[in-house]
Amino acid sequence: MQLVLQNLVNGILSGGILALVALGFSLVYGIMNIINLAHGAFLMLGAYITWQLWSTFGLDPILAVPIAFVVLFAFGYGIQRGVINRVVRAPVLATFLLTFALSLLIETTALFVWTGDTRGVQTAYTGANFTLLGVTVPWAKLLTLVVALAITGILYLWLHRSRLGRAIRATSMDVGAAQMVGVRVAHVYGITYALGAGLAAAAGALLTLSYPLTPTMGDPFLIKGFVVCVLGGLGSVEGALVGGLVYGIVSSFATQFDVTIAGQHLSGTGLQDVLALVVLLVVLIVRPTGLVGRATA
Amino acid sequence: MVAVPKPRRGAITGKRWVFLVSLGLMAGLLFVPAGHSDYLNLTFRNILMYAAMSYGWNLIGGYTGYISFGNVAFFGIGAYCSAVLSKAGVDNLFADVGLALIVNALFAVAVGLPILRLRGHYFGIATLGVALGLTDLASNLDFLGGSGGASIKQIGEAHFTTYYYAMWAVTLACMIATFFIARSKLGYAFVAIRENEEAAQVLGISPTRYKVTAWAIGAMMGGAAGAVFGAANGFIDPPTAFAVDNNVFPIAMAILGGMGTASGPFIGALLLSGANELLQQHFLKLHALFFGGIIVLMILFLPRGLMYLVGLRGGMRRWLSDLAVFRV
């Protein structure tokens, strides 16, 4: 029972941040039909901005989250308006490769600026944890989860209540109709991509609390974000949240997996992601539009 | 009965003269080992390897219109086939390639039947899942060497040349196979599915059967390249077998050369891999920046690939107006 509870808590803690990583990716994917391979690079930039602020001014990573968000928001808007919008209507592969090349450019530049050395952020609460009902909870991860959920909640409200948020959702439903009622699609695309980049940066800033920094740190998160947003259902906040939590919990319980088949020992710790991917495949085959996805035309 | 217009010549294999030029270039590549340089052999063997993988992707992604992000899985399986055979004491390239063909065909059919029911992005992510899952699985299976990898016995002293010719033969086979498949009933069925799956079904084309066929033949192409690579490299571990570059480069090459054509992958591989190699040689640290820049420019100005330029009528003005369609 203790073990089940501990795994559940671990899963939720890591699932929350995965949901935030997937959120920006999912918005860009669902609304503009762009598989944004630069998402991991944006996450890495957010993490390095946070690290730089911490090492130069001693700023706490949590306080750096909004700064990282704003910087990458502006950067993302510029990239979308200046580069990606030129080919945004091209087949999905064109933007796929374009964002791959952008991530190559960003990661190489980061390698020059910050070198390939592994960096880390130390705070007063790094490594500290508390125990509740026999379950150990690290403060840093709990804080990360709380901030990630708060950002997710704010985004949900903004998308549903604000004028621009509604314009974004309208564009994702029908570009032509949105244009006809006066939505400036190029601007909406710019804002959506900027949001994606900003959310990636916020996730990167939070990840500095528990992960080491390298210029390629974003790559595994890019892939997990990809899986999570399809698992939950593309282009929706709820989808990213559900997908992230499911992924986190499945891979957490997967660590308990331990079998020996024909002399071949298989331990769950190395197969966490395999099992999460098996769940993904099963979900896709049974529910092709994701766990909370709706049927699309 | 409505008369069916005869398809435009070269509509699905690309211009015939371009294919002949490609064949000529392939013949020229036969003389690379005459330079007696291991470096040249290795460089051009890599170009050929990427071309073969790109052909494999082209069948499912280019012709059938199912964009796969996991074709590196077949390359990896092929490479591991060589490793398993070498461990069993068999060091023969024909056996390596033969086993890779069989295993990949079976694996592709087994995996393809469920996931080829998915469309668009969902198919793409499922294929990525398969490739990632295999990477982790290979790292955890002891008989494949686990994360430490497995070594493969090299043959003979002139092995660089032998492996070079083997890769050349694999690539030529992929090229010619693509040409003939595209001009057969099979290829027309692939293109019909790409253009409109429902309409194809109405015409009596079983989408599942043809999709799985395209996927499996593509898998065999990637697998053959992997088998030769494994043997030539002499060592294989999960990051090498399932490298991200091996997943993205073949797609980039097919797009640059021209998706759904019989010479596109080869020309794309020659240009992109060649450029990468030259940049790496001259700008050790900056080459990734240049390489990224080249891809950005290519997508901005040639999103339809080089074959589009070959068929372009109307010059610069037409080119710019065709580009403007993609703007928002």
Chai-1 contact restraints between the chains, C-beta under 6 A:
chainA,res_idxA,chainB,res_idxB,connection_type,confidence,min_distance_angstrom,max_distance_angstrom,comment,restraint_id
A,N85,B,V328,contact,1.0,0.0,6.0,A-B,restraint_1
A,R86,B,L300,contact,1.0,0.0,6.0,A-B,restraint_2
A,R86,B,R327,contact,1.0,0.0,6.0,A-B,restraint_3
A,V87,B,I299,contact,1.0,0.0,6.0,A-B,restraint_4
A,V87,B,P303,contact,1.0,0.0,6.0,A-B,restraint_5
A,V87,B,F326,contact,1.0,0.0,6.0,A-B,restraint_6
A,V88,B,V328,contact,1.0,0.0,6.0,A-B,restraint_7
A,R89,B,F326,contact,1.0,0.0,6.0,A-B,restraint_8
A,A90,B,P303,contact,1.0,0.0,6.0,A-B,restraint_9
A,A90,B,F326,contact,1.0,0.0,6.0,A-B,restraint_10
A,L93,B,I255,contact,1.0,0.0,6.0,A-B,restraint_11
A,A94,B,I299,contact,1.0,0.0,6.0,A-B,restraint_12
A,A94,B,P303,contact,1.0,0.0,6.0,A-B,restraint_13
A,L97,B,A252,contact,1.0,0.0,6.0,A-B,restraint_14
A,L97,B,I295,contact,1.0,0.0,6.0,A-B,restraint_15
A,L97,B,I299,contact,1.0,0.0,6.0,A-B,restraint_16
A,L98,B,I299,contact,1.0,0.0,6.0,A-B,restraint_17
A,F100,B,V248,contact,1.0,0.0,6.0,A-B,restraint_18
A,A101,B,G292,contact,1.0,0.0,6.0,A-B,restraint_19
A,A101,B,I295,contact,1.0,0.0,6.0,A-B,restraint_20
A,A101,B,V296,contact,1.0,0.0,6.0,A-B,restraint_21
A,L104,B,A288,contact,1.0,0.0,6.0,A-B,restraint_22
A,L104,B,G292,contact,1.0,0.0,6.0,A-B,restraint_23
A,L105,B,G292,contact,1.0,0.0,6.0,A-B,restraint_24
A,T108,B,A288,contact,1.0,0.0,6.0,A-B,restraint_25
A,T108,B,L289,contact,1.0,0.0,6.0,A-B,restraint_26
A,V185,B,V328,contact,1.0,0.0,6.0,A-B,restraint_27
A,A186,B,V328,contact,1.0,0.0,6.0,A-B,restraint_28
A,V230,B,I125,contact,1.0,0.0,6.0,A-B,restraint_29
A,G270,B,N140,contact,1.0,0.0,6.0,A-B,restraint_30
A,L271,B,N140,contact,1.0,0.0,6.0,A-B,restraint_31
A,D273,B,D136,contact,1.0,0.0,6.0,A-B,restraint_32
A,V274,B,G133,contact,1.0,0.0,6.0,A-B,restraint_33
A,V274,B,D136,contact,1.0,0.0,6.0,A-B,restraint_34
A,V274,B,L137,contact,1.0,0.0,6.0,A-B,restraint_35
A,L277,B,G129,contact,1.0,0.0,6.0,A-B,restraint_36
A,L277,B,L132,contact,1.0,0.0,6.0,A-B,restraint_37
A,L277,B,G133,contact,1.0,0.0,6.0,A-B,restraint_38
A,L280,B,G129,contact,1.0,0.0,6.0,A-B,restraint_39
A,L281,B,A126,contact,1.0,0.0,6.0,A-B,restraint_40
A,L281,B,G129,contact,1.0,0.0,6.0,A-B,restraint_41
A,L284,B,L118,contact,1.0,0.0,6.0,A-B,restraint_42
A,L284,B,Y122,contact,1.0,0.0,6.0,A-B,restraint_43
A,L284,B,A126,contact,1.0,0.0,6.0,A-B,restraint_44
A,I285,B,P114,contact,1.0,0.0,6.0,A-B,restraint_45
A,P288,B,L118,contact,1.0,0.0,6.0,A-B,restraint_46
A,P288,B,Y122,contact,1.0,0.0,6.0,A-B,restraint_47
